Amino acid sequence: MGAGIWRMAWRNIGRSPRWTGIVVTAVSVGLAGVLLAMAVNYGMVFQMIETAIATELGHLQIHGIGFEQKPGLEIRIEEGERLASEALSGLPGLEAWAPRIRSQGLVFSPRANVGVEVIGIDPAREARVSVLADSIVSGEYLDGERRKLLLGEKLASRLHVEVGGKLVLSVQDGRGEMTGEAYRVGGLFRTASRDLDRGSVVLRIDDGKQLFGLGDAISEVVVIAERRGHVDDLKRAIEAELSGDLE
C-alpha cells in the first residue's frame, strides 16, 4: 500500500507541474523563513551572552558561601585578593582574574540624586576581564589618582554632571552604618549594558575598601578562561584550590 501511494504521488507531480511548483516554492520559502528567524534569534541570544560576559559577569565568579542568598557586604571574601592570587596563579586554561567590591548606594550631584550599584575595581586587572577600559568616551579610565569615579553616559545625564564634576556617594558600610565620601567624575563610559550605563558607578578598589570599611575583604573575583571550552575544567580546578577557604 505504501509503494502505491508513492507511485500515485509521483504521477501527480508530473500531471500538474504548475501546482507542484507553487507548493514546492511555498514550502521552500516557509523553511527559509523559519531558518532565518532561528538564525536571527540565536544570534541575538549569543550576543546577549557575550555582552554579559564582556561587561560584568566574566566566565566564572568566585563568592563567599551564601552570597547567592544574601548578595551584599554581609557575605564577603576576607583577604580575597591574596587568596585569589595564591589559588589561581598557574591554573591551566586561565586567562585573567580581577577582584571587585559590589554594593548599593546613593549618588548625589548638585541637581539630582540616583540609587546606584557601587563597583570597586582594580583598574589594571579589570582591563583584562571586561570592556570597561575600552569603553571610555569622555575623560580617562581610572589611574593612580584617588577619589575619582567612572559613570555611564546615561547616568551622567540623569545626574546632570560632566567629567570633572563633583559627586557625593552615600553607602551603608560593612558594619551597617551610613557613610559617604565626595568624588570627582574622572570619566564617562558607554557599553552595551543598559543597566551598567544607567545605574552603576565605578571606583578604585582601594577607595571602595576605605568607603565601606572592608579592610582586605572583597565581594567577588571575576575569572576569564582562555577558551569557552576550558570553563568547566577551570571551574573544577578553582573549586579544588579554594575548597574550605570561602566558608
N, C-alpha and C positions, 0 to 999 in steps of 0.2 A: 504493500500500500504506500509506503514511504517513497519508493522509487517512482511510482506512478504520479504522485503529486509533484515530484521534482521535474518529471518529463513534461507535465502539463504547464508548470510554471515557466519552463524554458521555452515552450512553444508560444506561450502568451507574450513573452518578451519580443519575439520576432514578429508576431501579428500586429502589435501596436507600438512601434518604435518611438512615436512621439510621446505617448503617455509614459512609456518606460523612461524616456529621457527626462520628463518632468519629475517623475518620482525619484530617480537617481540624483537629479540636481537638488531637489528639496532635502533629501536625506544628507547629501554631501554638505550643503550649506548649514543644515542643523548641526551636524557633527563638528564642522569647522567653528561654528559659533560657540558650542559647548567647550571645545578645546581652548579657544581664545579666552573665554571667560575664566576657565580654570587656570590658565597661564597668568592672566592678569591678577587673579585673586592670590595665587601662590606668590607672585612677585611682590604684591603688597604686604602679605604676611611676612615674607622673608625680609623685606626692607624694614618693617617694624621691629623685627627681632634684632637685625643688625644695628638699627638705630639705638635700641635699648642697651645693647652690649657696648656700643661705642660711646654713649653719653654717660651712663651711670652704672649699669649692672655688672659689666665685665662677664667673663665666662663662669667664674665662681666667686662666692663671697664667704668670708670667714667671720662668724659672730660668736659671742658667748652663748652658752647654753641657756635657752629660754627667750632669746631675742625675738623670735617669731611671734611669741605670745605677748611680749612686752617690748615692742620696738622703741627704745628710748635710752636715756642715760643710765637708767637703773641697771640694765644688763650691758656691761662693757668688758673689754679685754684689758686686764691690768698688764702693764709692760708689753702692750701689744706689738709695738714696733720691734722690740728685742726678740720676742717670741717668733714673729714672722720672719725676721732676718735669719734666725738660727734654724727654723724649721724648713723654710722654703729655698734657701740657698743651695743650688746644685741639683734641684729636683729635675728629672728628665721631663721634657715637654713643657717646662715653664718658660714663658717669655718675660713677664714682668708682674710686679705686685705693687700695691700702694695702700697706705693706711688712710683712714678717714675718721673724722668725727661727724656725727649726724644727729641733729635735734631740731626742735621747733623754736621759733622766736617771733618777735615783732620788731619791724624796722620802721623808724621814724625819719621823715625828711621835714623841712620847714613847711611843706604844703600837704603832706599826706602820711598815712601810716598803713602798713600792709603786713599781714601774717605771712611768715616765710619759713621755708626749711633752711636751716643753717648747716653748711657743709664745710668742714675744715679739711684741708688737703696739704700734702707735701708736694709743692709745685713741681719739683724735678721728677718724682716718681709718678705723679698724676699724669704728666705729659706722655707717659709710656702706656697708660691703661685707658685713657679716654681722649676724646677730640677737643677737650676744653681749651687747651693751649693753642690749638689751631683755629679756634672759633672766635677769637678776639676781633671785634670790628671797630673798636674805638679805645684809645688808651693802651695799656700794656697788661700783659699777663703778670701774675704775682711774682715779684722778685724779692730781693733781700730786705726791702723796706717794710717795716711793721705797720700795723693798724690800717691796712688797706683791704677793700672788698672788691669782688667782681660781681656784677649784676647782669642778668639778661636784658637785652634792649627793651623788651616789653615791660619788665618790672621797673626799669628806669623811667619809662614813660608813665607808668602808673604813679610813681613817686615824684615825677617832675624834677629829676636830677640829671646831671651830666657828669662826665669824667672830671674829677677834682671836687665834686660836691661833697658836702658833709652829711653823714647819716648817724643816727644813734640806734644801736642794736640792743634790744632788751630780751633777756632769756631767763629761764629757770635753770640754775646751775645744778651740779651733781648732788648737792645736798638738799635740793628742793627750794632754795631761796632765790628770790628775784635779784637780778643783777644786770648791768648794762655797761656798754662802752661806746665811745664815739670813734667813727672810722671815716676815712676818705674813700671815695669811689675811684679805684685805680684803673678799671677797665670795664668795658661792656662786651658781652658775648652774644652770639646768635647760633643756636643749634637747631637740630630737627626735633628736639623735645619741647613741646609746648609747656609742660609742667615745669621743666627746669628753667626755661626762659622767663616764665611769668611769676614763678613763686620761690626762687632759690637765691640765696646769697652765698658766696664762696669766699673763704678767708684762709690764711695760712694756718696749718695745723697747730703751730706754736701759739698763735693768737687764740685759736679755739680752745686749747687746753687751759690757757690763762683765763679766758672768759668764763668757761664752765667749771673751772676749778678741778680739773681732772687729774692733775699730776702727770703720770706717764700712761694713763689709760686712753684707749681709743674705742670707737664704736665698731669698726669693721675693717677688714682687709679685702681689697678687690684684687682678683687674680686673672691674668690673661694667659691663655695657653698658646703655644707656638702654632698649633693647628686645632681645628674643631675636633678632629678625631682623637686628640690627646686628652680631652677634657675628663672623660670617665676615669682613665688611668691616673690622671693628675689628682682628681678628687680623692681616689682611694689612697694615694701616696700621702696627701696632706692630712687626711683623717688618721692615718697611721702615725705620722710625725707628731700631730697635736693631740693625740688621744690622752685625755686626763688634764691637759693644760688649760682648757677653756671652761672648766666647771667652776 
